[in-house]
């Protein structure tokens, strides 16, 4: 009884989760991060120092 549960739980818990978890949050994250990173690439560089200096 102990040997059968491990393989089933590992296969079903190691295959679906990583495939369904990254697939759902990846599409939305890639679209938002891709647009923001592709548009403000040079602004992010000079902006961090300005914000850090003003905040500090």
N, C-alpha and C positions, 0 to 999 in steps of 0.2 A: 504493500500500500504506500509506503514512503517514497519509493523510486518513481512511480508514475506521476505524482503531483509535481515534483520539481521540474521535469522536462516540459510539462504542459504549461505550468505557470511561467517558467522562464521564456519559453518560445512565444507564448501569448502576451507576456508582459514585457518582453524585450523587443518584439517585432512591431506590434500595433502602436504602443506608446511613442517610440522614436519616430515612427512614420506618420502617425496622425497628429502628434503634438507639434513637431517642427513644420509640418505642411500647413497647418492652420495659422499659426502665428508668423510664419515666414513670409507668406504672400503680402499681408498687410504691412509688416515691418519693412520689407524690401521696398515697397512702393513709397512709403513715407520717408524712409531713410535715403532712398535712392534719389528722390526729388530734392530733398533738403541738402544732401551732400553734393549733388550734381549742380545745384543752383548756387548755393553760397559756399563754394570751396575756398576762395580767397578771402571772403568776409569772415569765415570762422577763424582764420589765422590771426588777423589783426584785431578781431573782436575779443578773443580770450584775454590778451594782454590789457586791452582798454578796460574791460570789465573787472579784471583782477586788480588792476592798479587803482581804479576808482573805488572798488569795494574795500580793498585793503587800505 
